[in-house]
Amino acid sequence: WFTDAMYRSSAALTRNIADRYGIPKDRAHIVGHVEVPGNDHTDPGPNWDWTRYMQYVNGGGGNPHTPQSICGAGYETVDSAALGTAGTVYLLYNNANGYNCVTTVKRSSVGTATPTTAYLEVQGGTRVTDSGNFAYYAGPVRAPAAGKCVKWGGKAGSFSYDSPFEHCGS
């Protein structure tokens, strides 16, 4: 039930304190009450999204989404390409099910719907594209690709990336 406003305001306070006292902004130094030995508090609780929170602590309100959170459990990044300052397009693979996933994560105009695209084409198959005006990311675009080459890419702002067929088998 944590709202985006709650994450952002708490992260702003944490960022301010860390900057003021020279505390590194990482999970080794920023912990929940439950992680302090001898404490009887369980804050912030099991539903706290630490990845999102730490992105706010470090980025001052950047994109709270990661390629893994967009594509889902089991996906690992295989490759990525910067789209200027507008974003990054990612290719991920899930060893458990043999699927690739592509997502374009915005770095500018975050929270504002702007043209963003992600696509994936498995060799011998049809290109699958997610394109539109998105606030945070395009995708996920998933397709089974075990043992096959893929062409992938995306667009954010005026920047685009188009791969050749590559990453055959992953």
Secondary structure, DSSP 8 states (H G I E B T S, - for coil): ---HHHHHHHHHHHHHHHHHHT---STTTS--GGGSTT----TT-TT--HHHHHHHHHHSS-----HHHHH-TTEEEEEEEEETTTEEEEEEEETTTTEEEEEEEESSSTTS-EEEEEEEEETTS--EEEEEEESSEEEEEEEE-TTS-EEEEEEETTEEEE--SB-TT-
